[in-house]
Amino acid sequence: MYPLRSLMKEISKVIYKLLGWTYVGGLPEGITKAVMIIAPHTSNWDFMYGKLYVWIKQIPVSIIIKKEAFFWPTGGLLKKVGGIPIDRDKKGNTVGQIAALFKVHNPFFLGITPEGTRKKRDEWKRGFYYIAMEAKVPLIMSYLDYGKKEAGIGPIFYPTGDYEADLKVIQDFYRGKTARYPEQFNL
């Protein structure tokens, strides 16, 4: 293990303990590529708690961030914490472009918030599902539960191609998880 990673792991554990948070679960053996569902997502604090979790569990999670956020001096920092710039204005197959990242990186875990925003949405965006389908990787159901002050990884789910049926199973897992702002989390 690299010294900096080891240090970040120990610092993250101390921060979780000071904040009264716990961490549960982890990656199952043999999983080296997956789309990580990150939900609920209603606050900027979700990034901090989630990043501490992946440092504790030593999971190299990447996240897609709009390219406009990659400006000096924060652009380098965003890349260091796993940020991958995406041009949302570029026409074309965004799902295919993102799914192609799984072919060139190993291990590769892509964290996606299906809500797409911290504001309340009527329904989840579908990109996370179709990226996993195209890349032929499982979905990992990760979560932050502010009610329990717990971060964790739940079941691994292999998409079947029936989005509606699969979404019901996925969202059922998140029922009972408390968002930082519960009124903004919608299943």
Phi, psi and omega in degrees: 000139179291143182303320181294319178297318179297318179296315180297323178299311182291319177298317180297319177300317180296316179298315178302315181297315179298325181275355179080018181265154174237162179230137182226163177071187180171179180289135173291153177305139173087349178273118180240352179215136178189159167266124179263116174285128178245110183206157347291159180227098182231002186210154173294336178297335181303321180298315182296310180297320179293319180294319176301318180300312183290334173291319178298315184273357178058046178255119182279081184273133173255153177226147177273129180229141179304138186300335181297338180281347184268068177243162180288136009260000186276342183303315179296321178295317178301319178294322180296328180266014173102007181288137176238120182288140177229135178270103183286343180273344182292129179284146178136193186271085182298317179302314180296320179297317181288318179299328179296336178299331180292336179283333186256352181237135175209118001286163177210117177237120183253115178274129180225135173265107183297339177291334175077349182199165177277348179277159180293135177239153177288329179209159179287150172287153186265350187306318181305319182291312184287332173296313179298318179299310184293322181279351181058048179234158178282167172259135175251126181270097177257157186207161168236126179241101182290335178295318179266351188055056185223136172243144181191178175241128177262217184289158171267138183230130177260115181300141182263344186103347176263088187305311184299313180293318180294319180298323178299315179297315181297310183292330176301325178298323185276350176296134182093351174277133185261120178284162175302318176241086187305328181292346180261356181261124184231127173255000000 
